Amino acid sequence: MGSRLTYFIAIFGWSVATLLQGFATGLMSLIGLRAITGIFEAPAFPTNNRMVTSWFPEHERASAVGFYTSGQFVGPAFLTPLLIWIQELLSWHWVFIVTGGIGIIWSLIWFKVYQPPRLTKSISKAELDYIRDGGGLGGWRCAAEERGASTVIESGLEAGFSPQAGWRLPWTVRGNLDAVVLPDPVSELLNPGKGITALKAGFMTTVPFLAAFLASCCLVGWRISW
């Protein structure tokens, strides 16, 4: 199917399910739509990884993964105040309608614009050679593919259990823990019961998301690329 179409289906389906949550008539319909959202979200990260392997040589992939992963924290960091403002101005339904509508527009732009490296007209031959020679899987046969699938699997398992990978894993786990654990208690502490309005709490809640972006994603991706 290819990364372009897979990602389009994932984003479009996620966005439609999110938009429809604004029209949910009860708890069960909301839960059902949330489940559909998760189904369409599932292919996103594997597809992201596939595109990274297409566009980046092996020694740059960890930084690229850290950069795109940071998007899930940058979004809440900057959009939380806006979404709370929409909720206060209109209702919670419009939070889903607006985010879903933006996602639908973005999915159409994505499908129109994105192409793999070998089909991208703006990329130079020197850059294509750099990606291909570095192990990028941009639609051509790279050195790893020519060695055969069994060799690739064996080398991947060997790398995964190597001492070098052993010290990288704690950084990744720590980054995920920071990203998941930090934002929620902060948002709970900054509720109106403490004398802070929802909108102001939204601005203050952006801090742990920014911390997750800087410390957990960028730093982890950069360190793993060593």
Number of C-alpha atoms within 10 A of each C-alpha: 6 10 20 17 14 17 24 21 19 20 25 22 22 25 27 21 24 26 25 18 25 20 14 15 9 9 9 10 14 18 13 14 21 16 13 16 21 16 15 20 18 12 16 19 14 13 18 17 16 15 22 22 20 23 23 24 18 18 14 19 21 21 22 21 21 23 18 17 18 22 13 13 24 19 14 19 23 17 16 20 20 15 20 20 18 17 17 13 10 11 13 16 16 18 21 22 20 16 17 24 17 13 20 20 13 16 21 14 12 16 15 11 10 14 14 15 23 16 11 12 9 7 11 12 11 9 13 18 12 15 22 24 14 17 21 27 25 22 12 12 12 16 14 15 14 10 10 10 11 10 13 14 11 11 12 12 11 12 13 13 10 11 10 12 13 12 11 16 14 12 18 18 13 13 21 15 13 18 23 13 12 16 21 13 11 16 17 13 13 18 16 13 10 9 9 14 12 19 20 15 21 24 17 18 25 23 16 23 27 20 18 27 26 18 17 25 28 21 19 26 25 17 15 20 16 11
